[in-house]
Amino acid sequence: MSLVVFFIAAIAAIASAVAVVAQRNPFVSALALLGNLASLAALMLLLEAQFVAAAQIIVYAGAIMVMFLFVIAYVGPKSEIGAGDRKPWQPVLAIVAGILIAVQVVVVVFGASFGEAAAVDATYGGPGAIGAALVTDYLLAFEVVSVVLFLAAVAGVVFGTGARPRRLTADEVLVKEGESAEARRRAASRALIDAARPARTGEAGR
């Protein structure tokens, strides 16, 4: 039964990951990412990592995904990068990264062994074991990831909101109002001239 759940969760994780990068609609990509996180949580449960699976569902699939959806709704289509803004080296770098990831997946899949399951300690995957590992063996990696996530959040806010509008002075407001009034007067004069032209044309024809 666990092998069936493993293959179902693995296929769902791969399909949702492809959907994240293949969809043009950011909302659909966010929902696909939600499915990917749920699939990974199922795989973590098979590995007896209950705490990590629960934390991923509560933190990432819950709070982080809600933040993503709010950012997508707030920024809107202005955040989409047009084709003219791409650098020529970006497609090459993306292709090289994709090839490296594909090679890594092939090496891991064909190098894995589906033999008998190894014995797992009862405390493995619990909050105590995870906390002890994060503050001892993986302290540097944990702190680096936290800094990277913080920088990503700040960069998203900076690039999403853009430049803040500048408050106009009283003189600039008066100038803008004068320009608007002058533009309205010119438009009204142009409309009167256009309306008078057919009448003049009819009188000339008589």
C-alpha positions, 0 to 999 in steps of 0.5 A, spaced: 500 500 500 505 504 501 508 503 494 502 505 491 501 511 495 509 513 493 508 512 486 501 516 486 504 522 490 510 522 486 507 522 479 502 528 482 508 532 485 512 531 478 505 533 474 504 539 479 511 542 478 511 542 471 504 545 471 507 551 476 512 553 470 508 551 464 502 555 466 501 563 464 496 564 469 499 566 476 493 564 480 493 557 476 501 556 478 500 558 485 494 552 485 499 547 482 504 549 487 499 548 492 498 541 489 505 540 489 506 541 497 501 537 498 504 531 494 511 532 498 507 532 504 505 525 503 512 523 501 514 525 507 509 522 511 512 515 508 519 517 510 516 517 517 517 525 517 510 527 520 513 533 523 516 536 517 509 534 513 505 537 518 509 544 518 509 544 510 502 543 510 500 548 515 506 553 514 507 553 506 501 550 504 497 555 508 500 561 510 505 562 505 501 560 499 495 565 502 501 570 502 503 568 494 495 569 492 495 576 496 501 578 492 499 576 485 492 579 486 496 586 489 501 586 483 497 584 478 499 583 470 504 589 471 509 584 474 509 580 468 516 581 464 515 582 457 519 578 451 523 585 450 526 585 457 529 578 457 537 578 456 540 573 451 543 569 456 537 567 460 534 562 455 541 559 455 542 559 462 535 556 463 536 550 458 543 548 462 539 548 469 534 544 466 539 539 463 543 539 470 536 537 473 534 532 469 541 529 469 541 529 477 534 526 477 536 520 472 542 519 477 538 519 483 532 514 480 537 509 477 541 509 483 536 508 488 534 501 490 527 499 492 530 493 497 527 492 504 526 498 508 531 500 513 529 500 521 527 507 523 528 510 530 521 512 533 524 519 535 526 520 527 521 525 524 519 528 531 519 535 533 525 534 538 529 530 533 528 536 527 529 541 532 536 538 535 538 537 528 536 544 526 540 547 531 546 542 531 548 539 525 544 544 520 545 550 523 548 554 518 544 551 512 538 553 517 540 560 518 542 561 510 535 559 508 532 564 513 536 570 510 535 567 503 527 567 504 527 574 507 531 577 502 526 574 497 520 577 501 523 584 501 525 583 493 518 581 491 515 587 495 520 592 492 519 589 485 512 589 485 510 596 488 515 600 484 517 607 485 513 611 490 509 616 487 512 623 489 507 628 492 506 635 488 507 642 491 502 647 491 505 650 485 505 644 481 498 643 482 496 650 480 500 648 473 497 642 472 490 645 473 492 650 468 494 645 463 488 641 464 483 647 463 487 650 457 486 643 454 479 643 456 478 650 452 482 647 446 478 641 446 471 645 446 474 650 441 476 644 436 469 641 437 465 648 435 469 649 429 468 642 427 461 643 428 461 649 424 464 646 418 458 643 415 454 649 416 459 653 412 460 647 407 452 647 406 452 655 405 458 655 400 454 650 396 448 654 395 
